[in-house]
Amino acid sequence: MTKYHYNGRLKPFSRQLRSNMTEAEKLLWSRIRRKQLKGKQFFRQRIIGCYIVDFFCPKDKLVIELDGSQHYTDQGMKKDRARDEFLRSKGLTVLRFPDREVFKNIEGVLEIIFAHLKP
């Protein structure tokens, strides 16, 4: 597994996020956990640098972010751009999905994720 900078000060917050997942995160997690997609291992609320990403598949360098309403404010979009730039600079692919898309079209979301996973 490729190592990424780990900010240990974020560990308590990461644990808290795992314990208090949003409904959209719970739904997606139920479909990608336990190597359900192409046998790939995903982790939730993973620390990469100074960020905690929603879901991460280290083998394929794939980050999945689910965006609630706070991501669509000017400040939220600015933060997301900076986060995505940082993650891409580390060689990672970032996929973003609105929460509502997860609820309305989970199969479509899974198809997009599946297409980004290596055979």
N, C-alpha and C positions, 0 to 999 in steps of 0.2 A: 504494500500500500504506500502510495506517495505521501510524504509528510508535508503538512502545511503548518505555517506558524500557528502556534497555539497560545492563546492568551488565557492563562489559568484563572485570572481574576473574573472571567466570565462564566466559570463553571457553575457557581450557585444559580446564576440567572438562567443558564441553559437548562439546568435541572428543573427550575421553576416552570420554564416554558414547556418542558416535556410533560409536567404534571397538569398543566392548564392549557392543553391544546384547544384551538378553536374547533368548531364543528366541521369546518371545511378540512382542516388538517386531519381530524379524526377519520373522516371519510376517505381521504386520499391514502392515509397511512394504512387503513384496513385493506387497501388494494395493492400496496407496494411492499408491505412488510413481508418477512419470511421468504424472501427471494421469489416472489410471485411473478415478477417480470423478467423473463430471460435468465432466471437464476441469479439475478444481480442483488447484492446486499445494499440496502439503503439504511441510512442513519437519520434520525430526526434531531432537530435542534443542535446541529453540529457547529462547533467553533472553528472558524477559519479566519486567521488574523484577528482583527478587532470586531469581527461580525459573527453573528449566530445565524446560520442559514436554516431554513425550514427543513429541507431534506437534502441529503447528499449521498451520491453513489461514487465513492472514491475510485473504484475500478475503471469507470468510464468518465471520471472527472465531470460529473453532471450535478448541478445544483438546481433544485426546484424551489421556487418561492411562490407562496400563495398570498395574494394581495387583497386585504380588506379595504374598507373605505378610507382609512388614514393614508393609504398609499397614493390616493388620487388628489391630495392637496398639493399646492405648489411646493411646500416644504418636504412632503413625503416623496414626491417625484424627484426632487433634487437629491435627497438622501439615497434613493434607489439607484439613481444614475451613478453616484459615487461608489456605492456598494458594488454594482455590476461591473464598473470599470476596474475596481480592485480585483474582483474575482476573476475576470477575464485576463487580467495581467498575470495571474497565477496559472493560466492555461485551462481554466474551467469554462464550461458552457453553462449559461444561466437560462433557465426556462421560467417564465412568470405566467401565472394564471390568476385571473380574478376569482375570488371566493365563489361568486355566483356561477361561474363557469363550471366549477367543480360540482356544485349542486345540480345544475341544469344538464350538464353534458359530461359526466364522469368518464364515460366510454371514450369520448373524443379526446379528453385530457390524457387518458391512459395510452391512446394510440400515438399521440405526439411524443409522450415520454418514451414509449416503446421504440419509436423510430429513431430516437437519439441514443439508444443503447446499442453497443457493439454486439455482434453475434457471439 
